[in-house]
């Protein structure tokens, strides 16, 4: 997965070298996409004869600095996945499968920065996110002329904490790496098969797993729109 992110700041602080200061605004955009093809792969309960999968997601973010160390903002995510292929089930019947998933998420964010030293080269930060996530999926499976349609809805309220390190490489360009260390989630879901409600589920979970092998890496470019401030 490759993430591209560009943050534009409406002002810069030339006197102290900071990228951000009180009453400054920022906006950003990140996205990812992938395309996969699979032939003759054995899975737990079925075999994939051939499959094409497309994934796309986009992340829009923005915020306002209440001081030089803290910014409040918002983040909106959208994702779409489509899978088309043929599968051989455990019963030995070949089925044409069309799966489509769509997800939306909106978060309120708070990001705190702690400078390491007086040169404003390194910053520790913590990103807190509280928001709502909605996921819908529609699976159509056709076997021996019989169509089965399964529609699922998954919704959740989430609180995530993600600390990290930002490095000011040169003026206006920075590299940021972070990881999620804590997350709380309240989720509920339901499924409908051929118009008949089937499964309903509610869950509450907390995740405090720290995985140092899964770091998020971002490249940021900061630039002034209005020029230097006086």
LINVEN-V127750 format. One record per residue. RES is the residue in one small letter. PHI is phi in whole degrees, 0 to 359 (* if undefined). OMEGA is omega in whole degrees, -180 to 180 (* if undefined). Layout:
# LINVEN-V127750
<<RES & PHI & OMEGA> <RES & PHI & OMEGA>>
This chain:
# LINVEN-V127750
<<x & * & 180> <x & 243 & -180> <x & 247 & 173> <x & 246 & -178> <x & 219 & 178> <x & 230 & 179> <x & 252 & 179> <x & 248 & -180> <x & 257 & -176> <x & 289 & 177> <x & 215 & 173> <x & 230 & 180> <x & 249 & -176> <x & 281 & -174> <x & 286 & -177> <x & 255 & 176> <x & 81 & -180> <x & 285 & 173> <x & 281 & -171> <x & 218 & 180> <x & 203 & -179> <x & 304 & 179> <x & 72 & 176> <x & 268 & 179> <x & 247 & 173> <x & 216 & 175> <x & 216 & -177> <x & 210 & -180> <x & 217 & 177> <x & 222 & 179> <x & 208 & 175> <x & 214 & 175> <x & 206 & 177> <x & 204 & 177> <x & 220 & -175> <x & 231 & 175> <x & 237 & -178> <x & 228 & 177> <x & 230 & 172> <x & 51 & 178> <x & 240 & 180> <x & 275 & 175> <x & 243 & -168> <x & 298 & -174> <x & 242 & 179> <x & 203 & 179> <x & 243 & 178> <x & 272 & 176> <x & 282 & 172> <x & 206 & -174> <x & 208 & 175> <x & 237 & -176> <x & 228 & 177> <x & 239 & 178> <x & 234 & 176> <x & 211 & 175> <x & 211 & -179> <x & 223 & -177> <x & 229 & 178> <x & 244 & -176> <x & 222 & 178> <x & 198 & -178> <x & 192 & -177> <x & 224 & -179> <x & 275 & 176> <x & 276 & 170> <x & 202 & -175> <x & 288 & -177> <x & 244 & -172> <x & 226 & 177> <x & 230 & 172> <x & 253 & -178> <x & 197 & -178> <x & 217 & 179> <x & 218 & 179> <x & 236 & 179> <x & 242 & 173> <x & 222 & 179> <x & 221 & 180> <x & 217 & 179> <x & 227 & 177> <x & 225 & -180> <x & 232 & 177> <x & 231 & 179> <x & 181 & 178> <x & 239 & -178> <x & 229 & 175> <x & 254 & -177> <x & 281 & -179> <x & 294 & 179> <x & 279 & 179> <x & 87 & 179> <x & 261 & 179> <x & 273 & -177> <x & 229 & 171> <x & 271 & -174> <x & 241 & 175> <x & 232 & -176> <x & 240 & 179> <x & 228 & -180> <x & 234 & 178> <x & 220 & -178> <x & 222 & 175> <x & 230 & 177> <x & 209 & 175> <x & 226 & -176> <x & 228 & 162> <x & 268 & -173> <x & 235 & 171> <x & 223 & -178> <x & 236 & -180> <x & 248 & 179> <x & 245 & 174> <x & 234 & 179> <x & 290 & 176> <x & 254 & -177> <x & 96 & -176> <x & 261 & -177> <x & 269 & 179> <x & 55 & 178> <x & 264 & -178> <x & 238 & 178> <x & 224 & 164> <x & 272 & 179> <x & 216 & 172> <x & 224 & 180> <x & 250 & 176> <x & 252 & -176> <x & 228 & 176> <x & 232 & -177> <x & 190 & -173> <x & 238 & -179> <x & 233 & 178> <x & 231 & -180> <x & 232 & 177> <x & 236 & 177> <x & 220 & 178> <x & 229 & 180> <x & 243 & 176> <x & 244 & -179> <x & 238 & -179> <x & 245 & 180> <x & 225 & -179> <x & 53 & 177> <x & 78 & -179> <x & 255 & -179> <x & 261 & 173> <x & 241 & -177> <x & 244 & -180> <x & 241 & 180> <x & 245 & -177> <x & 231 & 175> <x & 233 & 177> <x & 232 & -180> <x & 228 & -179> <x & 203 & 170> <x & 248 & -170> <x & 230 & 170> <x & 233 & -177> <x & 233 & 176> <x & 239 & -175> <x & 221 & 176> <x & 276 & 180> <x & 187 & -179> <x & 232 & 175> <x & 248 & -180> <x & 244 & 175> <x & 278 & -175> <x & 287 & 173> <x & 222 & -178> <x & 301 & 178> <x & 95 & -178> <x & 231 & -178> <x & 217 & 175> <x & 243 & -176> <x & 230 & 176> <x & 227 & -177> <x & 205 & -180> <x & 209 & 177> <x & 275 & -179> <x & 249 & -179> <x & 209 & 178> <x & 205 & 176> <x & 239 & -176> <x & 214 & 168> <x & 244 & -171> <x & 231 & 173> <x & 216 & -175> <x & 210 & 174> <x & 207 & -179> <x & 230 & 178> <x & 229 & 179> <x & 247 & -180> <x & 52 & 177> <x & 83 & -178> <x & 252 & 178> <x & 300 & -178> <x & 238 & -171> <x & 260 & 171> <x & 232 & -175> <x & 212 & 173> <x & 231 & -179> <x & 207 & 173> <x & 233 & -176> <x & 216 & 174> <x & 225 & -177> <x & 233 & 179> <x & 242 & -179> <x & 283 & 175> <x & 252 & -179> <x & 245 & -177> <x & 288 & -180> <x & 272 & 180> <x & 237 & 179> <x & 256 & 174> <x & 267 & -178> <x & 244 & 179> <x & 229 & 176> <x & 248 & -174> <x & 238 & 175> <x & 237 & -178> <x & 252 & 179> <x & 212 & -177> <x & 271 & 176> <x & 269 & -176> <x & 263 & -179> <x & 89 & -176> <x & 286 & 176> <x & 275 & -179> <x & 266 & *>>
